[in-house]
């Protein structure tokens, strides 16, 4: 029982150390949380996607991914195109009036659909997600032998806790972002993050 708990805790700590790093996905979840726009589906998509990819990594899919480089190259190019486009949109919002950046359509079906589709693209077209979950966590899990699944469960739980805290906890900042000028700051940060990650993906393609 002690070994099971230790393996789970190791998975939780390792998963959290990889997920917490600043990136496009975290920036997107944070913005949705602050806007209180489709937070539940966005958090669910991120956590469920990580759980699935971690499961595949623990099952040994990492070796197949590394054996088929064209797949990762295609994902890298698609991800770069999406992130650069999203980053430019954020830059345009920041350049326009602060009121336009602050505006939200969180109650509309169209806005919710857009958020879900953006979250899916942000997750599945990001090679870093595969690197962290399938390859890195899968490789570490393999060293745990028969306890690799407990390690994987711990890593998946870390993802669920992190995205829940980021998405639902972001509303605590709503008072700060009640000021239109604060939205310009968040959009500038969003644009910088998305454009940087997109350029890095192209550089590594």
Buried (B, 14 or more C-beta within 10 A) or exposed (E): EEEBEBBBBBBBEBBBEBBEEEBBBBBBBBBBBBBBBBBEBBBBBBBBBBBEBBBBBBBBBBEEBEEEEEEBEEBBBBBBBBBBEBBBBBBEBBEEEBEBBBEBEEEEEEBBEBBBEBBBBBBBBBBBBBBBBBBBBBEBBBEBEEBBBBBBBBBBBBBBBBBBEBBBEBBEBEEEBEEBEBBBBBBBBBBBBBBBBBBBBBEEE
